[in-house]
Every structure is written in C-alpha cells, then in structure tokens.
Amino acid sequence: MAAIGDGGDLENRMSAKHHRGIGSKGVDRTGLGPPPRPAPLVYSDLTGDDVASSSQWTSWLVPMFVVSNVMVFVATMFVNNCPAHSHGPNRHCVATFLGRLSFEPLRNNPLFGPSSRTLEKLGSLEWDKVVEKHEAWRLLTCIWLHAGVIHLAANMLSLVFIGIRLEQQFGFVRIGVIYLMSGMGGSILSSLFIKNSISVGASGALFGLLGSMLSELLTNWTIYSNKIAALLTLLFVIAINLAIGILPHVDNFAHVGGFLTGFLLGFLLLARPQFKWLARENMPQGRRLTSKYKPYQYILWLLSLALLIAGFVIALVLLFKGEDGNDHCRWCRYLRCIPTSRWSCDDV
C-alpha cells in the first residue's frame, strides 16, 4: 500500500497537516499412466505433456482488476481537475495537454497523480474517518485508489505477473477472495499503527498473493520437485519487497498485514489433493483412499482458520476502540521506517 508525500517526497506518503497528503515424482506401476499433476507455482521439472494434462482456468478476474484500477485512476484524475485549482506562480499542472486529467505539480505529488485532498474525498484510508466517523468502507475502497501513474504501473505490473498465474491454477473465486481479504487485512493493520496520514494502493492485496504463494508451496510440499529452489526464490522476493517498505513514507504495515492474511488464506484455499486421490478410480477397491488431503494439510487448515478469525476480530476490536497499535508494540515502528544518517523517521 502506498501513501502520498507532500512537497518533494519521493515516496508516496502525505502528511496529515497538509490535507493529509501514499514452484513429485512418481513411478507408474499400473500401466494406466500417472494422474494429472498440478503445475508448480515457481519452479518445476514437469515436462510439456505433464503440464498439458494439468487443469487450467482461463484468467479473466485479474485482468478485470487491472482494468478496474486503471479506470478508477482515470476517474480520480477527472475529479481532481488540476487546472481548476492551479493558481499562483508555483501551481503549474503537469501534462496540461490532458486537460482536466493533468497531474498535480511534481513538488506536491512526484508520482504524477492527484492531490491528497482528492484521494481523501474518494475513499483513501484515514484513521480518524474510519474510527471517529465510522467510515469502515474506506478499508476496502483505498485498495482501488493510487497516488499516481508510477504507483499504478508498478502495482498493476506486479498484479499481472503474480495474479494471472495463480488464477490459471486455482480459479477466480479463490484468488479473488485472497486479493480482497488481503487488501482489507493490510488496511486494518495500517489503520492500527498509522494515524497521521492517508494511504492508498493495492500493495496489501499484492503482498497477500505473495503470502498465498508461500503457504501454497508449504502445504503442497510433496508434489514439487525443485521445492528448495522454489522456496528460497520466493523467500528472497518477499524479503526484498518487505525491505523496501522500511524506507520512509512507505506504508509497510499494509504490506505486512496483507502478507499475513494471504499466507493464512493460502493454507485454507490453495491445498491440492493427494495424487493417489486423483487416481482413486484406477486403484483396486480395497486400496482406495478415504481422505482427499494429507493429515498435515488438515492441521494447517484448522490452525490457519483459527488464526485468521482471531486476528481479524482482535484487530477490528482494537481499531474501533481507538487503540494505537504502537502502544502495544513499541518496536513495530521499525517495520515502517528505520532511521539512518540519510533520513529521519520523526515525521512518518
């Protein structure tokens, strides 16, 4: 998730003071051929025939999400109408040939986008409006808003790269649930820890998809051939993205909240049946399996369900009681920003 910075900030966070301005192997002993194998998520040793035998869905929801985000951004710029309020020597809109779709001055928004006032009007995440004015709908609407063209392009490229492959393998219902619930999870955690600025962006939902990729790999561990390579690669990608979030003016709490939500949802929604279950019709009557999933998959399912429900309930209760998450976790502020000699975290 991103927030918008005021003045010359190169990240997307805007101060509340200025309008609250962002991838198994088996041996065929029956002569009947192996059962269909699901395509691994990251790395695979499957041959082309194996992949072709795997069930695949046509991805339409993720492209629809991309189109929707772009349309919302265009509508946001239309509402923003920079030329109508760009008065004064330092209030020159960018790309004025776009008319009312032109961008705010770069000194106000270096990401080529609208003002923080417009984002606030259209549903950005803002603590006092969510808690004090009971506008809980902002927990969801904020994931469809973006601070600028750069912010939108980065998130949509990530969504296409991650989401289409997942939707092809697991279908639109499960991936849609993970995307939306992860976005909300990120918004809730962000609201618990950040009170003095607004946040927008789909980063929490995107981190949820990354989290679900990790839990899918773990819960379906036995079906992968290059499991260690897949795990290390995925952990590296996740670590790099989370590390970027400790820079100032980046809402890393939304990233962490979305990741944890997606990680738990992956155990719930992305478990694959045992290979022997898929081939049960070809087995002798006395050797057929009675369980679709392995015991450890059921255990992970129950633990994840309990943690997910408890996490959402506790977080929402604390949020609407007006609690400040920083009072319950003093070190958590370092998830948001780590001070160095090059920058300070006092104003974030």
NUFI-756674 format. One record per residue (C-alpha): residue number from 0; chain; x, y, z. Coordinates in Angstrom, 1 decimal, decimal comma, padded with zeros to 4 digits. Each point is the difference from the previous one (the first is absolute). Example, Ala and Ser with C-alpha at 12.3 -4.5 7.8 and 13.67 -1.06 7.14 Angstrom:
// NUFI-756674
i;ch;xx;yy;zz
0;A;012,3;-004,5;007,8
1;A;001,4;003,4;-000,7
// end
This chain:
// NUFI-756674
i;ch;xx;yy;zz
0;A;000,0;000,0;000,0
1;A;001,2;003,4;-000,7
2;A;-000,6;003,4;001,4
3;A;000,8;003,4;-001,5
4;A;002,7;002,3;001,1
5;A;-000,3;003,8;000,0
6;A;002,6;002,4;-001,3
7;A;002,9;-001,8;-001,7
8;A;-000,3;-003,5;001,7
9;A;001,0;-002,7;-002,5
10;A;-002,2;-002,6;001,8
11;A;-003,8;000,0;000,2
12;A;-001,0;001,2;003,4
13;A;-001,6;003,4;000,7
14;A;-000,1;001,7;003,3
15;A;-003,3;000,5;001,7
16;A;000,9;003,6;000,7
17;A;-000,3;000,9;-003,7
18;A;-003,4;-001,4;-000,9
19;A;001,3;-003,5;001,2
20;A;002,0;-000,1;-003,0
21;A;002,0;-007,0;-002,1
22;A;006,6;-031,2;-007,7
23;A;-000,4;-011,3;000,7
24;A;001,1;-002,4;-001,6
25;A;-001,6;-003,4;-000,2
26;A;000,4;-003,3;-001,8
27;A;-002,9;-001,5;-002,0
28;A;-000,3;-003,7;001,0
29;A;-003,5;-000,6;-001,3
30;A;000,4;000,7;-003,7
31;A;-002,8;002,5;000,2
32;A;002,1;003,1;000,0
33;A;000,6;002,6;002,7
34;A;-002,9;002,1;001,3
35;A;-000,2;003,7;-001,1
36;A;002,6;002,1;001,7
37;A;-000,6;003,6;001,0
38;A;002,5;002,4;-001,4
39;A;002,5;001,3;002,6
40;A;-000,2;003,6;000,9
41;A;003,7;001,1;-000,1
42;A;002,3;-002,7;-001,4
43;A;-000,8;-003,4;-001,6
44;A;001,6;-003,0;-001,6
45;A;-003,3;-000,9;-001,7
46;A;000,1;-000,8;-003,7
47;A;-002,2;001,7;-002,5
48;A;-002,4;-003,0;000,0
49;A;-000,3;000,1;003,7
50;A;-000,8;003,7;000,0
51;A;-002,5;-000,5;-002,8
52;A;-001,8;-002,7;002,1
53;A;-000,5;002,5;002,8
54;A;-003,3;001,7;000,4
55;A;000,2;003,7;-000,8
56;A;-002,5;002,8;000,4
57;A;-000,2;003,0;-002,4
58;A;001,1;003,1;001,8
59;A;-002,5;002,8;-000,2
60;A;-000,4;001,4;003,5
61;A;003,6;001,3;000,4
62;A;-000,2;001,8;-003,4
63;A;-003,4;001,4;001,2
64;A;001,7;001,2;003,1
65;A;002,7;001,7;-002,0
66;A;-002,6;001,7;-002,3
67;A;-002,0;001,1;003,1
68;A;003,0;001,6;001,6
69;A;000,9;001,9;-003,1
70;A;-003,6;001,2;-000,4
71;A;-000,1;001,1;003,6
72;A;003,2;001,9;-000,4
73;A;-001,3;001,8;-003,1
74;A;-003,2;000,9;001,9
75;A;002,2;001,2;002,9
76;A;001,9;002,4;-002,3
77;A;-003,3;001,2;-001,5
78;A;-001,3;000,9;003,4
79;A;003,3;001,5;001,0
80;A;-000,1;002,5;-002,9
81;A;003,4;001,6;000,6
82;A;-000,5;003,0;-002,3
83;A;-003,1;001,1;002,0
84;A;002,1;000,7;003,1
85;A;003,5;000,6;-001,3
86;A;000,4;003,6;000,7
87;A;003,2;001,8;001,0
88;A;003,6;000,0;-001,3
89;A;000,8;-003,4;001,5
90;A;-003,2;-001,7;-000,9
91;A;000,7;-001,3;-003,5
92;A;-001,7;-003,2;-001,0
93;A;002,0;-002,7;-001,7
94;A;-001,0;-001,3;-003,5
95;A;-002,5;002,8;-000,5
96;A;-000,9;-001,4;-003,5
97;A;-002,1;-002,6;001,9
98;A;-002,4;002,7;001,1
99;A;-001,7;-000,7;003,3
100;A;001,8;-003,3;000,1
101;A;003,4;001,8;000,4
102;A;002,1;-000,8;003,1
103;A;000,7;002,0;003,1
104;A;003,3;001,9;000,2
105;A;002,9;-002,3;000,6
106;A;000,9;001,8;003,2
107;A;-003,4;-001,1;001,4
108;A;-000,1;-003,4;-001,5
109;A;003,1;-001,4;-001,7
110;A;-001,8;-003,1;-001,1
111;A;-002,0;001,8;-002,8
112;A;-003,4;-000,2;001,7
113;A;-002,8;001,8;001,8
114;A;000,0;002,0;003,2
115;A;-000,4;-001,5;003,4
116;A;-003,2;001,9;000,5
117;A;-001,5;-001,8;-003,1
118;A;001,2;-003,4;001,3
119;A;-001,5;000,8;003,4
120;A;-003,3;000,9;-001,6
121;A;-000,2;-003,2;-002,1
122;A;000,8;-002,5;002,8
123;A;003,6;-000,1;001,1
124;A;000,9;-001,6;003,3
125;A;000,0;002,5;002,8
126;A;-000,2;-000,9;003,7
127;A;-002,2;002,7;001,3
128;A;-002,6;-000,6;-002,7
129;A;000,0;-003,7;000,5
130;A;-000,2;000,0;003,8
131;A;-001,5;003,3;001,0
132;A;-002,4;000,5;-003,0
133;A;-000,7;-003,8;-000,3
134;A;000,9;-000,1;-003,7
135;A;001,1;-003,6;000,0
136;A;-000,5;-000,2;-003,7
137;A;003,3;001,7;-000,5
138;A;001,7;-003,2;001,1
139;A;-001,0;-001,4;-003,4
140;A;-000,2;003,0;-002,3
141;A;003,5;001,1;000,7
142;A;001,5;-003,0;-001,8
143;A;-001,6;001,2;-003,3
144;A;001,6;003,5;000,2
145;A;003,5;000,8;-001,1
146;A;002,2;003,0;000,7
147;A;001,3;000,4;-003,6
148;A;000,9;-001,6;-003,3
149;A;003,2;-001,4;001,4
150;A;-001,7;-001,5;003,0
151;A;-002,8;-001,4;-002,2
152;A;002,4;-001,5;-002,6
153;A;002,2;-001,7;002,6
154;A;-003,0;-001,6;001,7
155;A;-001,7;-001,1;-003,2
156;A;003,1;-001,6;-001,4
157;A;000,5;-001,9;003,2
158;A;-003,7;-001,1;000,0
159;A;000,3;-001,3;-003,6
160;A;003,2;-001,8;000,7
161;A;-001,2;-001,7;003,2
162;A;-003,8;-000,1;-000,3
163;A;-000,5;-001,5;-003,5
164;A;002,0;-003,1;000,7
165;A;-001,8;-000,5;003,3
166;A;-003,4;000,4;-001,5
167;A;000,8;-002,4;-002,8
168;A;000,9;-002,7;002,5
169;A;-002,6;000,6;002,7
170;A;-002,9;001,9;-001,6
171;A;-001,4;003,4;000,4
172;A;-002,1;-000,6;003,2
173;A;002,9;-001,0;002,2
174;A;002,4;002,6;-001,4
175;A;-002,6;002,7;000,2
176;A;-000,7;-000,8;003,7
177;A;003,7;000,1;000,8
178;A;000,5;003,3;-001,8
179;A;-002,9;001,8;001,6
180;A;000,5;-001,4;003,5
181;A;003,7;000,7;000,0
182;A;-000,7;003,5;-001,1
183;A;-002,3;000,5;003,0
184;A;002,5;-001,7;002,3
185;A;002,7;002,4;-001,1
186;A;-002,4;003,0;000,5
187;A;-001,0;-001,1;003,5
188;A;003,7;-000,4;001,2
189;A;000,9;003,3;-001,6
190;A;-002,8;001,8;001,8
191;A;001,1;-001,5;003,3
192;A;003,5;001,5;-000,3
193;A;-000,3;003,1;-002,2
194;A;-002,2;002,8;001,1
195;A;001,5;003,2;-001,5
196;A;-000,2;-000,6;-003,7
197;A;-002,0;-001,7;-002,8
198;A;000,8;-003,1;-001,9
199;A;-001,1;-001,3;-003,4
200;A;001,0;-002,9;-002,3
201;A;-000,3;-003,7;-000,7
202;A;003,3;-001,0;001,6
203;A;-001,6;-001,7;002,9
204;A;-002,1;-002,2;-002,3
205;A;003,1;-000,7;-002,1
206;A;002,0;-001,1;003,1
207;A;-002,9;-002,2;000,8
208;A;000,5;-001,8;-003,3
209;A;003,7;-000,4;000,8
210;A;-000,9;-001,4;003,4
211;A;-002,5;-002,5;-001,5
212;A;002,8;-001,2;-002,4
213;A;002,2;-000,8;003,0
214;A;-002,7;-001,9;001,9
215;A;-001,1;-001,8;-003,2
216;A;003,6;-001,2;-000,4
217;A;000,2;-001,2;003,6
218;A;-003,4;-001,7;000,2
219;A;000,6;-001,8;-003,4
220;A;003,7;-000,6;000,8
221;A;000,0;-003,7;-001,2
222;A;-001,1;000,7;-003,5
223;A;002,9;002,2;-000,9
224;A;003,3;-001,2;-001,4
225;A;002,2;003,2;000,3
226;A;-001,7;000,9;003,3
227;A;003,2;001,5;001,7
228;A;000,8;002,2;-003,0
229;A;-003,6;001,1;-000,1
230;A;-000,1;000,8;003,7
231;A;003,2;001,9;000,0
232;A;-000,9;002,0;-003,0
233;A;-003,4;000,9;001,4
234;A;001,4;001,0;003,4
235;A;002,6;002,2;-001,8
236;A;-002,7;001,8;-001,9
237;A;-002,1;000,5;003,1
238;A;003,0;001,2;002,1
239;A;001,0;002,6;-002,7
240;A;-003,5;001,4;-000,2
241;A;-000,4;000,2;003,7
242;A;003,4;001,7;000,4
243;A;-001,1;002,7;-002,4
244;A;-002,9;000,7;002,4
245;A;002,4;001,2;002,7
246;A;000,8;003,1;-002,0
247;A;-001,7;003,1;001,3
248;A;-003,4;001,0;-001,4
249;A;-000,9;-003,6;-001,0
250;A;-002,8;-001,8;001,8
251;A;001,6;-003,3;000,9
252;A;-002,7;-000,8;002,5
253;A;-002,4;-000,5;-002,9
254;A;002,6;-002,3;-001,7
255;A;000,5;-002,1;003,2
256;A;-003,8;-000,1;000,7
257;A;-000,7;-001,1;-003,6
258;A;002,8;-002,6;000,0
259;A;-001,2;-001,6;003,3
260;A;-003,6;-000,1;-001,2
261;A;000,9;-001,6;-003,3
262;A;002,4;-002,4;001,6
263;A;-002,8;-001,4;002,3
264;A;-002,5;000,0;-002,9
265;A;002,4;-002,0;-002,1
266;A;-000,2;-002,9;002,4
267;A;-003,8;000,2;000,0
268;A;-000,6;000,4;-003,7
269;A;003,0;-001,3;-002,0
270;A;000,6;-003,5;001,3
271;A;000,2;-002,6;-002,7
272;A;-001,4;-003,6;000,3
273;A;002,4;-003,0;000,3
274;A;001,1;-001,5;-003,3
275;A;-001,4;-003,4;001,0
276;A;-003,4;001,7;000,6
277;A;000,0;001,3;-003,5
278;A;000,7;-003,6;-001,3
279;A;-002,4;-001,7;002,4
280;A;-002,3;-001,3;-002,8
281;A;002,9;-002,0;-001,4
282;A;000,9;-001,6;003,3
283;A;-001,3;-003,4;001,3
284;A;-003,1;000,4;002,2
285;A;001,8;-000,9;003,2
286;A;002,9;002,4;-000,5
287;A;-002,0;003,2;-000,8
288;A;000,7;003,0;002,2
289;A;-002,7;001,3;002,3
290;A;001,6;003,4;000,6
291;A;000,4;002,6;-002,7
292;A;002,8;001,9;001,8
293;A;002,9;-001,0;002,2
294;A;-000,3;000,3;003,8
295;A;002,5;002,9;000,2
296;A;-002,1;001,9;-002,5
297;A;-003,1;-000,3;002,2
298;A;002,1;001,1;003,0
299;A;001,3;003,1;-001,8
300;A;-003,6;000,7;-001,2
301;A;-001,4;000,1;003,5
302;A;002,9;002,0;001,4
303;A;-000,3;002,6;-002,7
304;A;-003,7;000,3;000,3
305;A;000,3;000,6;003,8
306;A;002,8;002,5;-000,4
307;A;-001,7;001,9;-002,8
308;A;-003,3;000,4;001,9
309;A;001,8;000,9;003,2
310;A;002,2;002,5;-001,8
311;A;-002,8;001,8;-001,7
312;A;-002,2;000,1;003,0
313;A;002,7;001,3;002,4
314;A;001,3;002,5;-002,6
315;A;-003,4;001,4;-000,7
316;A;-001,0;000,3;003,7
317;A;003,2;001,9;000,7
318;A;-000,4;002,2;-003,0
319;A;-003,6;001,1;000,7
320;A;000,9;000,5;003,7
321;A;002,4;002,6;-001,2
322;A;003,1;-001,9;001,2
323;A;003,4;000,9;-001,3
324;A;002,0;-003,1;-001,0
325;A;003,2;001,7;000,9
326;A;-001,0;000,1;003,6
327;A;-000,1;-003,9;000,0
328;A;003,0;-000,5;-002,2
329;A;002,8;002,5;000,5
330;A;002,4;-001,6;-002,4
331;A;-002,6;-000,3;-002,8
332;A;000,8;003,6;-001,1
333;A;003,2;-001,4;-001,6
334;A;-002,1;-002,0;-002,4
335;A;-001,0;003,3;-001,5
336;A;003,2;002,0;000,0
337;A;003,5;-000,6;001,3
338;A;001,9;003,3;000,6
339;A;003,4;000,4;-001,6
340;A;002,5;002,8;-000,6
341;A;-001,8;000,7;-003,3
342;A;-003,5;000,4;001,3
343;A;-002,0;000,5;003,2
344;A;-003,2;-001,9;001,0
345;A;-001,3;002,7;002,3
346;A;-002,7;001,3;-002,5
347;A;-001,2;-003,4;-001,3
// end
